[in-house]
Structures are given as structure tokens and as C-alpha cells.
Amino acid sequence: MASFFIRRPIVAIVIAILTVIVGAIAIALLPIAQFPNIAPPEIWLQANYPVPTQRLLSSLSLRRSNSK
């Protein structure tokens, strides 16, 4: 059997090309409904920062203006 394809390499190339074409058609015709919907991973991040008081803000602004 191998000697047939060695003597006729064009036949082997045509069979390989036909196999690829039939495979591409089969993949295109596969129903997608059989596969589940896959949601991308999500990360939920929540950070709580305390609200600065007026005294803290004024002390920070005074320190900054004095340091210049």
C-alpha cells in the first residue's frame, strides 16, 4: 500500500487536501447549541474608605501649606 503512494505522490497529496476540506466543512456544520455558554471570569472588588473629618482635612492642608 505504501509503495502505491510512493509511486504516485499526487494521489497522496489530493487525498490529504480532501481530508482537510472535509474536516473544515464538518467543523463548520457542528451545532453550537450542544456547548454550554461559558461566562468570562469576573472579579468584584469593594473597598471602604473612611470619610475624613473637617478637622483632619484642615490639618492636612495646613501642614502642606506650611511645608512649602
All heavy atoms as TSV, in Angstrom:
chain	resi	resn	atom	element	x	y	z
A	1	MET	N	N	0.823	-1.195	0.000
A	1	MET	CA	C	0.000	0.000	0.000
A	1	MET	C	C	0.872	1.267	0.000
A	1	MET	O	O	0.559	2.218	-0.688
A	1	MET	CB	C	-0.922	-0.025	1.220
A	1	MET	CG	C	-1.926	1.096	1.231
A	1	MET	SD	S	-3.019	1.006	-0.172
A	1	MET	CE	C	-4.565	1.157	0.576
A	2	ALA	N	N	1.941	1.238	0.788
A	2	ALA	CA	C	2.818	2.400	0.837
A	2	ALA	C	C	3.507	2.634	-0.498
A	2	ALA	O	O	3.734	3.782	-0.894
A	2	ALA	CB	C	3.843	2.233	1.942
A	3	SER	N	N	3.834	1.571	-1.192
A	3	SER	CA	C	4.525	1.727	-2.482
A	3	SER	C	C	3.621	2.417	-3.514
A	3	SER	O	O	4.110	3.130	-4.393
A	3	SER	CB	C	4.988	0.365	-3.008
A	3	SER	OG	O	3.863	-0.471	-3.227
A	4	PHE	N	N	2.305	2.222	-3.405
A	4	PHE	CA	C	1.375	2.895	-4.316
A	4	PHE	C	C	1.502	4.415	-4.173
A	4	PHE	O	O	1.570	5.134	-5.167
A	4	PHE	CB	C	-0.065	2.445	-4.010
A	4	PHE	CG	C	-1.103	3.182	-4.809
A	4	PHE	CD1	C	-1.340	2.849	-6.145
A	4	PHE	CD2	C	-1.831	4.218	-4.249
A	4	PHE	CE1	C	-2.291	3.519	-6.889
A	4	PHE	CE2	C	-2.781	4.894	-4.985
A	4	PHE	CZ	C	-3.015	4.553	-6.308
A	5	PHE	N	N	1.538	4.911	-2.912
A	5	PHE	CA	C	1.623	6.359	-2.695
A	5	PHE	C	C	3.025	6.898	-2.955
A	5	PHE	O	O	3.203	8.073	-3.255
A	5	PHE	CB	C	1.165	6.704	-1.275
A	5	PHE	CG	C	-0.308	6.494	-1.074
A	5	PHE	CD1	C	-0.779	5.451	-0.288
A	5	PHE	CD2	C	-1.228	7.314	-1.691
A	5	PHE	CE1	C	-2.140	5.249	-0.111
A	5	PHE	CE2	C	-2.591	7.122	-1.519
A	5	PHE	CZ	C	-3.052	6.088	-0.732
A	6	ILE	N	N	4.028	6.035	-2.832
A	6	ILE	CA	C	5.390	6.468	-3.175
A	6	ILE	C	C	5.510	6.639	-4.682
A	6	ILE	O	O	6.116	7.602	-5.165
A	6	ILE	CB	C	6.423	5.450	-2.634
A	6	ILE	CG1	C	6.438	5.498	-1.108
A	6	ILE	CG2	C	7.808	5.726	-3.201
A	6	ILE	CD1	C	7.280	4.430	-0.468
A	7	ARG	N	N	4.896	5.753	-5.449
A	7	ARG	CA	C	4.955	5.852	-6.911
A	7	ARG	C	C	4.048	6.969	-7.438
A	7	ARG	O	O	4.308	7.536	-8.488
A	7	ARG	CB	C	4.538	4.520	-7.547
A	7	ARG	CG	C	5.626	3.476	-7.458
A	7	ARG	CD	C	5.240	2.200	-8.173
A	7	ARG	NE	N	4.410	1.402	-7.235
A	7	ARG	CZ	C	3.221	0.900	-7.546
A	7	ARG	NH1	N	2.722	1.069	-8.739
A	7	ARG	NH2	N	2.543	0.195	-6.657
A	8	ARG	N	N	2.978	7.279	-6.704
A	8	ARG	CA	C	2.025	8.312	-7.144
A	8	ARG	C	C	1.820	9.349	-6.016
A	8	ARG	O	O	0.820	9.326	-5.306
A	8	ARG	CB	C	0.697	7.663	-7.496
A	8	ARG	CG	C	0.779	6.751	-8.675
A	8	ARG	CD	C	-0.558	6.091	-8.934
A	8	ARG	NE	N	-0.485	5.206	-10.079
A	8	ARG	CZ	C	-0.134	3.924	-10.000
A	8	ARG	NH1	N	0.187	3.384	-8.842
A	8	ARG	NH2	N	-0.095	3.183	-11.099
A	9	PRO	N	N	2.775	10.272	-5.843
A	9	PRO	CA	C	2.652	11.243	-4.749
A	9	PRO	C	C	1.488	12.222	-4.959
A	9	PRO	O	O	0.955	12.767	-3.980
A	9	PRO	CB	C	4.000	11.968	-4.750
A	9	PRO	CG	C	4.545	11.766	-6.121
A	9	PRO	CD	C	4.010	10.447	-6.594
A	10	ILE	N	N	1.074	12.448	-6.178
A	10	ILE	CA	C	-0.057	13.348	-6.436
A	10	ILE	C	C	-1.327	12.793	-5.804
A	10	ILE	O	O	-2.132	13.542	-5.234
A	10	ILE	CB	C	-0.250	13.560	-7.961
A	10	ILE	CG1	C	1.011	14.122	-8.607
A	10	ILE	CG2	C	-1.444	14.461	-8.228
A	10	ILE	CD1	C	1.390	15.504	-8.139
A	11	VAL	N	N	-1.525	11.511	-5.843
A	11	VAL	CA	C	-2.700	10.886	-5.242
A	11	VAL	C	C	-2.685	11.116	-3.725
A	11	VAL	O	O	-3.711	11.434	-3.114
A	11	VAL	CB	C	-2.764	9.377	-5.586
A	11	VAL	CG1	C	-3.916	8.703	-4.856
A	11	VAL	CG2	C	-2.883	9.176	-7.068
A	12	ALA	N	N	-1.515	10.963	-3.113
A	12	ALA	CA	C	-1.396	11.179	-1.674
A	12	ALA	C	C	-1.699	12.634	-1.318
A	12	ALA	O	O	-2.379	12.915	-0.314
A	12	ALA	CB	C	0.004	10.797	-1.199
A	13	ILE	N	N	-1.233	13.572	-2.118
A	13	ILE	CA	C	-1.486	14.995	-1.864
A	13	ILE	C	C	-2.964	15.309	-2.012
A	13	ILE	O	O	-3.550	16.030	-1.194
A	13	ILE	CB	C	-0.613	15.864	-2.809
A	13	ILE	CG1	C	0.859	15.711	-2.459
A	13	ILE	CG2	C	-1.037	17.318	-2.744
A	13	ILE	CD1	C	1.799	16.339	-3.455
A	14	VAL	N	N	-3.608	14.765	-3.041
A	14	VAL	CA	C	-5.043	15.007	-3.259
A	14	VAL	C	C	-5.862	14.438	-2.104
A	14	VAL	O	O	-6.797	15.084	-1.617
A	14	VAL	CB	C	-5.492	14.422	-4.614
A	14	VAL	CG1	C	-6.997	14.414	-4.738
A	14	VAL	CG2	C	-4.866	15.204	-5.754
A	15	ILE	N	N	-5.523	13.247	-1.640
A	15	ILE	CA	C	-6.244	12.661	-0.511
A	15	ILE	C	C	-6.060	13.510	0.746
A	15	ILE	O	O	-7.011	13.734	1.512
A	15	ILE	CB	C	-5.791	11.204	-0.289
A	15	ILE	CG1	C	-6.287	10.333	-1.443
A	15	ILE	CG2	C	-6.286	10.667	1.037
A	15	ILE	CD1	C	-5.785	8.910	-1.400
A	16	ALA	N	N	-4.855	14.012	0.976
A	16	ALA	CA	C	-4.602	14.863	2.150
A	16	ALA	C	C	-5.409	16.155	2.062
A	16	ALA	O	O	-6.007	16.598	3.054
A	16	ALA	CB	C	-3.113	15.164	2.263
A	17	ILE	N	N	-5.451	16.763	0.881
A	17	ILE	CA	C	-6.216	18.010	0.709
A	17	ILE	C	C	-7.702	17.757	0.892
A	17	ILE	O	O	-8.404	18.542	1.542
A	17	ILE	CB	C	-5.897	18.652	-0.655
A	17	ILE	CG1	C	-4.462	19.161	-0.683
A	17	ILE	CG2	C	-6.881	19.771	-0.972
A	17	ILE	CD1	C	-3.984	19.639	-2.031
A	18	LEU	N	N	-8.217	16.670	0.346
A	18	LEU	CA	C	-9.632	16.329	0.519
A	18	LEU	C	C	-9.966	16.078	1.994
A	18	LEU	O	O	-11.036	16.483	2.473
A	18	LEU	CB	C	-9.992	15.106	-0.320
A	18	LEU	CG	C	-10.105	15.340	-1.822
A	18	LEU	CD1	C	-10.348	14.024	-2.547
A	18	LEU	CD2	C	-11.215	16.339	-2.121
A	19	THR	N	N	-9.055	15.449	2.715
A	19	THR	CA	C	-9.277	15.215	4.144
A	19	THR	C	C	-9.381	16.529	4.900
A	19	THR	O	O	-10.250	16.694	5.772
A	19	THR	CB	C	-8.141	14.351	4.718
A	19	THR	OG1	O	-8.048	13.140	3.967
A	19	THR	CG2	C	-8.369	14.032	6.178
A	20	VAL	N	N	-8.527	17.476	4.583
A	20	VAL	CA	C	-8.564	18.782	5.244
A	20	VAL	C	C	-9.861	19.516	4.903
A	20	VAL	O	O	-10.507	20.112	5.772
A	20	VAL	CB	C	-7.331	19.624	4.847
A	20	VAL	CG1	C	-7.471	21.054	5.312
A	20	VAL	CG2	C	-6.070	18.996	5.410
A	21	ILE	N	N	-10.269	19.485	3.649
A	21	ILE	CA	C	-11.502	20.178	3.232
A	21	ILE	C	C	-12.725	19.570	3.906
A	21	ILE	O	O	-13.594	20.282	4.423
A	21	ILE	CB	C	-11.632	20.160	1.692
A	21	ILE	CG1	C	-10.550	21.039	1.070
A	21	ILE	CG2	C	-13.015	20.616	1.256
A	21	ILE	CD1	C	-10.458	20.950	-0.437
A	22	VAL	N	N	-12.802	18.233	3.920
A	22	VAL	CA	C	-13.940	17.568	4.573
A	22	VAL	C	C	-13.945	17.882	6.078
A	22	VAL	O	O	-15.005	18.115	6.673
A	22	VAL	CB	C	-13.901	16.042	4.303
A	22	VAL	CG1	C	-14.894	15.299	5.176
A	22	VAL	CG2	C	-14.173	15.773	2.844
A	23	GLY	N	N	-12.798	17.914	6.692
A	23	GLY	CA	C	-12.714	18.261	8.115
A	23	GLY	C	C	-13.162	19.689	8.388
A	23	GLY	O	O	-13.863	19.956	9.362
A	24	ALA	N	N	-12.772	20.627	7.535
A	24	ALA	CA	C	-13.191	22.029	7.712
A	24	ALA	C	C	-14.697	22.167	7.542
A	24	ALA	O	O	-15.351	22.919	8.291
A	24	ALA	CB	C	-12.464	22.917	6.708
A	25	ILE	N	N	-15.265	21.458	6.584
A	25	ILE	CA	C	-16.720	21.503	6.395
A	25	ILE	C	C	-17.429	20.896	7.599
A	25	ILE	O	O	-18.444	21.422	8.075
A	25	ILE	CB	C	-17.114	20.782	5.085
A	25	ILE	CG1	C	-16.609	21.568	3.885
A	25	ILE	CG2	C	-18.619	20.583	4.999
A	25	ILE	CD1	C	-16.749	20.850	2.564
A	26	ALA	N	N	-16.899	19.792	8.127
A	26	ALA	CA	C	-17.517	19.145	9.290
A	26	ALA	C	C	-17.489	20.054	10.507
A	26	ALA	O	O	-18.465	20.125	11.259
A	26	ALA	CB	C	-16.801	17.833	9.591
A	27	ILE	N	N	-16.389	20.770	10.715
A	27	ILE	CA	C	-16.304	21.693	11.850
A	27	ILE	C	C	-17.299	22.833	11.681
A	27	ILE	O	O	-17.942	23.264	12.642
A	27	ILE	CB	C	-14.863	22.225	12.003
A	27	ILE	CG1	C	-13.967	21.114	12.534
A	27	ILE	CG2	C	-14.812	23.436	12.928
A	27	ILE	CD1	C	-12.510	21.491	12.630
A	28	ALA	N	N	-17.447	23.328	10.471
A	28	ALA	CA	C	-18.379	24.436	10.229
A	28	ALA	C	C	-19.825	24.015	10.436
A	28	ALA	O	O	-20.668	24.837	10.819
A	28	ALA	CB	C	-18.191	24.975	8.816
A	29	LEU	N	N	-20.128	22.751	10.215
A	29	LEU	CA	C	-21.514	22.275	10.340
A	29	LEU	C	C	-21.861	21.763	11.730
A	29	LEU	O	O	-23.004	21.380	11.972
A	29	LEU	CB	C	-21.772	21.175	9.306
A	29	LEU	CG	C	-21.693	21.618	7.842
A	29	LEU	CD1	C	-21.915	20.433	6.914
A	29	LEU	CD2	C	-22.700	22.722	7.561
A	30	LEU	N	N	-20.909	21.747	12.657
A	30	LEU	CA	C	-21.202	21.272	14.013
A	30	LEU	C	C	-22.177	22.221	14.703
A	30	LEU	O	O	-22.000	23.442	14.655
A	30	LEU	CB	C	-19.919	21.198	14.852
A	30	LEU	CG	C	-19.048	19.976	14.651
A	30	LEU	CD1	C	-17.774	20.123	15.469
A	30	LEU	CD2	C	-19.775	18.724	15.055
A	31	PRO	N	N	-23.205	21.700	15.338
A	31	PRO	CA	C	-24.139	22.580	16.045
A	31	PRO	C	C	-23.503	23.153	17.310
A	31	PRO	O	O	-22.869	22.436	18.086
A	31	PRO	CB	C	-25.316	21.667	16.387
A	31	PRO	CG	C	-24.755	20.296	16.379
A	31	PRO	CD	C	-23.622	20.305	15.393
A	32	ILE	N	N	-23.679	24.427	17.504
A	32	ILE	CA	C	-23.096	25.098	18.667
A	32	ILE	C	C	-23.996	24.951	19.891
A	32	ILE	O	O	-23.557	25.088	21.013
A	32	ILE	CB	C	-22.847	26.587	18.340
A	32	ILE	CG1	C	-21.848	26.687	17.203
A	32	ILE	CG2	C	-22.322	27.348	19.544
A	32	ILE	CD1	C	-21.593	28.076	16.722
A	33	ALA	N	N	-25.266	24.623	19.685
A	33	ALA	CA	C	-26.224	24.524	20.795
A	33	ALA	C	C	-25.841	23.434	21.789
A	33	ALA	O	O	-26.304	23.456	22.929
A	33	ALA	CB	C	-27.618	24.264	20.252
A	34	GLN	N	N	-24.999	22.521	21.416
A	34	GLN	CA	C	-24.613	21.451	22.328
A	34	GLN	C	C	-23.604	21.909	23.368
A	34	GLN	O	O	-23.402	21.251	24.373
A	34	GLN	CB	C	-24.035	20.283	21.540
A	34	GLN	CG	C	-25.047	19.603	20.658
A	34	GLN	CD	C	-24.425	18.480	19.843
A	34	GLN	OE1	O	-23.222	18.260	19.881
A	34	GLN	NE2	N	-25.254	17.771	19.101
A	35	PHE	N	N	-22.971	23.021	23.129
A	35	PHE	CA	C	-21.957	23.504	24.039
A	35	PHE	C	C	-22.556	24.533	24.994
A	35	PHE	O	O	-23.370	25.367	24.600
A	35	PHE	CB	C	-20.791	24.126	23.266
A	35	PHE	CG	C	-20.142	23.163	22.312
A	35	PHE	CD1	C	-20.337	23.292	20.958
A	35	PHE	CD2	C	-19.365	22.129	22.786
A	35	PHE	CE1	C	-19.754	22.404	20.070
A	35	PHE	CE2	C	-18.778	21.234	21.910
A	35	PHE	CZ	C	-18.965	21.369	20.553
A	36	PRO	N	N	-22.182	24.522	26.262
A	36	PRO	CA	C	-22.744	25.488	27.216
A	36	PRO	C	C	-22.161	26.881	27.014
A	36	PRO	O	O	-21.058	27.043	26.472
A	36	PRO	CB	C	-22.328	24.921	28.573
A	36	PRO	CG	C	-21.057	24.188	28.288
A	36	PRO	CD	C	-21.242	23.612	26.903
A	37	ASN	N	N	-22.901	27.889	27.443
A	37	ASN	CA	C	-22.379	29.256	27.429
A	37	ASN	C	C	-21.367	29.389	28.560
A	37	ASN	O	O	-21.664	29.073	29.709
A	37	ASN	CB	C	-23.510	30.263	27.627
A	37	ASN	CG	C	-24.419	30.306	26.426
A	37	ASN	OD1	O	-23.994	30.011	25.324
A	37	ASN	ND2	N	-25.679	30.663	26.641
A	38	ILE	N	N	-20.214	29.848	28.221
A	38	ILE	CA	C	-19.152	29.993	29.213
A	38	ILE	C	C	-18.980	31.479	29.491
A	38	ILE	O	O	-18.643	32.260	28.602
A	38	ILE	CB	C	-17.837	29.383	28.705
A	38	ILE	CG1	C	-18.039	27.895	28.453
A	38	ILE	CG2	C	-16.718	29.608	29.706
A	38	ILE	CD1	C	-16.863	27.204	27.812
A	39	ALA	N	N	-19.244	31.866	30.721
A	39	ALA	CA	C	-19.099	33.267	31.108
A	39	ALA	C	C	-17.636	33.539	31.451
A	39	ALA	O	O	-16.971	32.713	32.080
A	39	ALA	CB	C	-19.979	33.575	32.309
A	40	PRO	N	N	-17.133	34.696	31.045
A	40	PRO	CA	C	-15.752	35.021	31.404
A	40	PRO	C	C	-15.638	35.244	32.910
A	40	PRO	O	O	-16.605	35.647	33.560
A	40	PRO	CB	C	-15.477	36.311	30.629
A	40	PRO	CG	C	-16.820	36.893	30.353
A	40	PRO	CD	C	-17.770	35.739	30.246
A	41	PRO	N	N	-14.490	34.968	33.489
A	41	PRO	CA	C	-14.339	35.159	34.936
A	41	PRO	C	C	-14.453	36.635	35.311
A	41	PRO	O	O	-14.022	37.518	34.572
A	41	PRO	CB	C	-12.943	34.622	35.233
A	41	PRO	CG	C	-12.248	34.573	33.931
A	41	PRO	CD	C	-13.291	34.451	32.870
A	42	GLU	N	N	-15.072	36.872	36.450
A	42	GLU	CA	C	-15.248	38.242	36.935
A	42	GLU	C	C	-14.668	38.364	38.329
A	42	GLU	O	O	-14.688	37.407	39.106
A	42	GLU	CB	C	-16.729	38.603	36.984
A	42	GLU	CG	C	-17.398	38.661	35.642
A	42	GLU	CD	C	-18.861	39.036	35.743
A	42	GLU	OE1	O	-19.321	39.385	36.853
A	42	GLU	OE2	O	-19.544	38.979	34.721
A	43	ILE	N	N	-14.183	39.551	38.632
A	43	ILE	CA	C	-13.674	39.856	39.972
A	43	ILE	C	C	-14.452	41.054	40.490
A	43	ILE	O	O	-14.561	42.074	39.809
A	43	ILE	CB	C	-12.167	40.176	39.937
A	43	ILE	CG1	C	-11.382	38.954	39.473
A	43	ILE	CG2	C	-11.691	40.628	41.296
A	43	ILE	CD1	C	-9.921	39.210	39.307
A	44	TRP	N	N	-14.999	40.915	41.670
A	44	TRP	CA	C	-15.732	42.004	42.307
A	44	TRP	C	C	-14.882	42.496	43.464
A	44	TRP	O	O	-14.523	41.736	44.347
A	44	TRP	CB	C	-17.101	41.507	42.787
A	44	TRP	CG	C	-17.875	42.545	43.513
A	44	TRP	CD1	C	-18.035	42.640	44.850
A	44	TRP	CD2	C	-18.578	43.656	42.949
A	44	TRP	NE1	N	-18.801	43.718	45.147
A	44	TRP	CE2	C	-19.148	44.370	43.999
A	44	TRP	CE3	C	-18.765	44.102	41.657
A	44	TRP	CZ2	C	-19.904	45.509	43.800
A	44	TRP	CZ3	C	-19.518	45.233	41.463
A	44	TRP	CH2	C	-20.075	45.915	42.515
A	45	LEU	N	N	-14.551	43.766	43.450
A	45	LEU	CA	C	-13.698	44.347	44.473
A	45	LEU	C	C	-14.414	45.537	45.071
A	45	LEU	O	O	-14.913	46.404	44.349
A	45	LEU	CB	C	-12.362	44.784	43.849
A	45	LEU	CG	C	-11.352	45.427	44.778
A	45	LEU	CD1	C	-10.888	44.435	45.823
A	45	LEU	CD2	C	-10.180	45.934	43.977
A	46	GLN	N	N	-14.470	45.564	46.385
A	46	GLN	CA	C	-15.106	46.688	47.065
A	46	GLN	C	C	-14.184	47.120	48.190
A	46	GLN	O	O	-13.718	46.305	48.983
A	46	GLN	CB	C	-16.463	46.263	47.629
A	46	GLN	CG	C	-17.192	47.388	48.308
A	46	GLN	CD	C	-18.576	46.951	48.798
A	46	GLN	OE1	O	-18.980	45.814	48.596
A	46	GLN	NE2	N	-19.274	47.851	49.421
A	47	ALA	N	N	-13.927	48.412	48.250
A	47	ALA	CA	C	-13.068	48.958	49.300
A	47	ALA	C	C	-13.810	50.108	49.967
A	47	ALA	O	O	-14.346	50.987	49.299
A	47	ALA	CB	C	-11.753	49.447	48.711
A	48	ASN	N	N	-13.834	50.082	51.266
A	48	ASN	CA	C	-14.488	51.141	52.024
A	48	ASN	C	C	-13.424	52.033	52.641
A	48	ASN	O	O	-12.543	51.560	53.362
A	48	ASN	CB	C	-15.371	50.543	53.130
A	48	ASN	CG	C	-16.514	49.747	52.562
A	48	ASN	OD1	O	-17.062	50.103	51.538
A	48	ASN	ND2	N	-16.845	48.650	53.206
A	49	TYR	N	N	-13.499	53.301	52.338
A	49	TYR	CA	C	-12.581	54.267	52.906
A	49	TYR	C	C	-13.357	55.147	53.873
A	49	TYR	O	O	-14.456	55.614	53.555
A	49	TYR	CB	C	-11.962	55.146	51.807
A	49	TYR	CG	C	-11.063	54.391	50.882
A	49	TYR	CD1	C	-11.483	54.035	49.608
A	49	TYR	CD2	C	-9.785	54.028	51.277
A	49	TYR	CE1	C	-10.655	53.328	48.758
A	49	TYR	CE2	C	-8.951	53.318	50.424
A	49	TYR	CZ	C	-9.391	52.984	49.172
A	49	TYR	OH	O	-8.580	52.291	48.333
A	50	PRO	N	N	-12.788	55.399	55.035
A	50	PRO	CA	C	-13.491	56.278	55.973
A	50	PRO	C	C	-13.509	57.709	55.437
A	50	PRO	O	O	-12.565	58.164	54.786
A	50	PRO	CB	C	-12.673	56.163	57.257
A	50	PRO	CG	C	-11.320	55.722	56.815
A	50	PRO	CD	C	-11.528	54.911	55.573
A	51	VAL	N	N	-14.591	58.394	55.697
A	51	VAL	CA	C	-14.725	59.785	55.257
A	51	VAL	C	C	-13.913	60.660	56.208
A	51	VAL	O	O	-14.090	60.600	57.413
A	51	VAL	CB	C	-16.213	60.196	55.257
A	51	VAL	CG1	C	-16.354	61.638	54.826
A	51	VAL	CG2	C	-17.017	59.278	54.366
A	52	PRO	N	N	-12.998	61.449	55.666
A	52	PRO	CA	C	-12.189	62.302	56.551
A	52	PRO	C	C	-13.046	63.408	57.162
A	52	PRO	O	O	-13.958	63.938	56.531
A	52	PRO	CB	C	-11.109	62.867	55.638
A	52	PRO	CG	C	-11.677	62.761	54.269
A	52	PRO	CD	C	-12.609	61.601	54.279
A	53	THR	N	N	-12.733	63.752	58.365
A	53	THR	CA	C	-13.458	64.828	59.045
A	53	THR	C	C	-12.899	66.174	58.605
A	53	THR	O	O	-11.826	66.268	57.999
A	53	THR	CB	C	-13.315	64.689	60.568
A	53	THR	OG1	O	-11.930	64.797	60.913
A	53	THR	CG2	C	-13.857	63.348	61.046
A	54	GLN	N	N	-13.640	67.201	58.942
A	54	GLN	CA	C	-13.201	68.541	58.555
A	54	GLN	C	C	-11.905	68.905	59.271
A	54	GLN	O	O	-11.025	69.547	58.701
A	54	GLN	CB	C	-14.296	69.547	58.898
A	54	GLN	CG	C	-13.965	70.959	58.448
A	54	GLN	CD	C	-15.091	71.927	58.753
A	54	GLN	OE1	O	-16.089	71.566	59.362
A	54	GLN	NE2	N	-14.940	73.156	58.340
A	55	ARG	N	N	-11.768	68.478	60.505
A	55	ARG	CA	C	-10.555	68.773	61.265
A	55	ARG	C	C	-9.337	68.103	60.620
A	55	ARG	O	O	-8.270	68.714	60.514
A	55	ARG	CB	C	-10.730	68.296	62.702
A	55	ARG	CG	C	-9.535	68.638	63.581
A	55	ARG	CD	C	-9.732	68.178	64.996
A	55	ARG	NE	N	-10.807	68.976	65.588
A	55	ARG	CZ	C	-11.407	68.698	66.731
A	55	ARG	NH1	N	-11.068	67.621	67.408
A	55	ARG	NH2	N	-12.349	69.458	67.209
A	56	LEU	N	N	-9.498	66.863	60.171
A	56	LEU	CA	C	-8.397	66.158	59.520
A	56	LEU	C	C	-8.011	66.843	58.212
A	56	LEU	O	O	-6.827	67.048	57.928
A	56	LEU	CB	C	-8.778	64.693	59.252
A	56	LEU	CG	C	-7.755	63.848	58.517
A	56	LEU	CD1	C	-6.483	63.713	59.346
A	56	LEU	CD2	C	-8.334	62.498	58.190
A	57	LEU	N	N	-9.002	67.247	57.424
A	57	LEU	CA	C	-8.704	67.923	56.163
A	57	LEU	C	C	-8.005	69.255	56.390
A	57	LEU	O	O	-7.052	69.604	55.684
A	57	LEU	CB	C	-9.989	68.130	55.366
A	57	LEU	CG	C	-10.594	66.875	54.740
A	57	LEU	CD1	C	-11.916	67.227	54.070
A	57	LEU	CD2	C	-9.651	66.265	53.741
A	58	SER	N	N	-8.464	69.997	57.361
A	58	SER	CA	C	-7.831	71.299	57.615
A	58	SER	C	C	-6.413	71.116	58.137
A	58	SER	O	O	-5.514	71.869	57.776
A	58	SER	CB	C	-8.672	72.120	58.582
A	58	SER	OG	O	-8.724	71.486	59.834
A	59	SER	N	N	-6.179	70.100	58.963
A	59	SER	CA	C	-4.818	69.878	59.472
A	59	SER	C	C	-3.895	69.431	58.337
A	59	SER	O	O	-2.733	69.833	58.280
A	59	SER	CB	C	-4.820	68.866	60.599
A	59	SER	OG	O	-5.128	67.590	60.103
A	60	LEU	N	N	-4.400	68.613	57.427
A	60	LEU	CA	C	-3.580	68.209	56.285
A	60	LEU	C	C	-3.261	69.375	55.374
A	60	LEU	O	O	-2.139	69.512	54.894
A	60	LEU	CB	C	-4.288	67.109	55.510
A	60	LEU	CG	C	-4.385	65.735	56.185
A	60	LEU	CD1	C	-5.225	64.793	55.343
A	60	LEU	CD2	C	-3.016	65.157	56.423
A	61	SER	N	N	-4.242	70.232	55.142
A	61	SER	CA	C	-4.000	71.377	54.265
A	61	SER	C	C	-3.058	72.373	54.934
A	61	SER	O	O	-2.248	73.009	54.266
A	61	SER	CB	C	-5.306	72.052	53.874
A	61	SER	OG	O	-5.952	72.558	55.009
A	62	LEU	N	N	-3.145	72.530	56.261
A	62	LEU	CA	C	-2.231	73.431	56.960
A	62	LEU	C	C	-0.802	72.887	56.933
A	62	LEU	O	O	0.149	73.645	56.726
A	62	LEU	CB	C	-2.679	73.630	58.407
A	62	LEU	CG	C	-3.917	74.512	58.606
A	62	LEU	CD1	C	-4.332	74.516	60.066
A	62	LEU	CD2	C	-3.658	75.917	58.115
A	63	ARG	N	N	-0.662	71.596	57.125
A	63	ARG	CA	C	0.685	71.011	57.079
A	63	ARG	C	C	1.294	71.168	55.688
A	63	ARG	O	O	2.458	71.471	55.550
A	63	ARG	CB	C	0.607	69.518	57.420
A	63	ARG	CG	C	0.460	69.229	58.865
A	63	ARG	CD	C	0.633	67.742	59.110
A	63	ARG	NE	N	-0.206	67.350	60.211
A	63	ARG	CZ	C	-0.732	66.170	60.398
A	63	ARG	NH1	N	-0.519	65.230	59.513
A	63	ARG	NH2	N	-1.468	65.903	61.434
A	64	ARG	N	N	0.510	70.987	54.688
A	64	ARG	CA	C	1.019	71.089	53.320
A	64	ARG	C	C	1.414	72.524	52.984
A	64	ARG	O	O	2.441	72.766	52.378
A	64	ARG	CB	C	-0.036	70.586	52.338
A	64	ARG	CG	C	0.496	70.438	50.969
A	64	ARG	CD	C	-0.477	69.754	50.090
A	64	ARG	NE	N	0.155	69.550	48.795
A	64	ARG	CZ	C	-0.222	68.682	47.923
A	64	ARG	NH1	N	-1.252	67.932	48.176
A	64	ARG	NH2	N	0.396	68.560	46.796
A	65	SER	N	N	0.610	73.495	53.389
A	65	SER	CA	C	0.931	74.881	53.072
A	65	SER	C	C	2.114	75.364	53.898
A	65	SER	O	O	2.902	76.193	53.452
A	65	SER	CB	C	-0.287	75.779	53.303
A	65	SER	OG	O	-0.645	75.769	54.670
A	66	ASN	N	N	2.283	74.848	55.102
A	66	ASN	CA	C	3.432	75.234	55.934
A	66	ASN	C	C	4.729	74.598	55.465
A	66	ASN	O	O	5.801	75.150	55.694
A	66	ASN	CB	C	3.189	74.844	57.398
A	66	ASN	CG	C	2.106	75.702	58.033
A	66	ASN	OD1	O	1.827	76.807	57.573
A	66	ASN	ND2	N	1.494	75.196	59.091
A	67	SER	N	N	4.644	73.448	54.840
A	67	SER	CA	C	5.856	72.755	54.414
A	67	SER	C	C	6.448	73.330	53.135
A	67	SER	O	O	7.571	73.032	52.796
A	67	SER	CB	C	5.568	71.265	54.233
A	67	SER	OG	O	4.654	71.085	53.175
A	68	LYS	N	N	5.729	74.151	52.407
A	68	LYS	CA	C	6.248	74.707	51.142
A	68	LYS	C	C	7.259	75.789	51.373
A	68	LYS	O	O	7.414	76.596	52.072
A	68	LYS	CB	C	5.103	75.242	50.281
A	68	LYS	CG	C	4.317	74.128	49.665
A	68	LYS	CD	C	3.274	74.709	48.750
A	68	LYS	CE	C	2.468	73.597	48.140
A	68	LYS	NZ	N	1.443	74.059	47.256
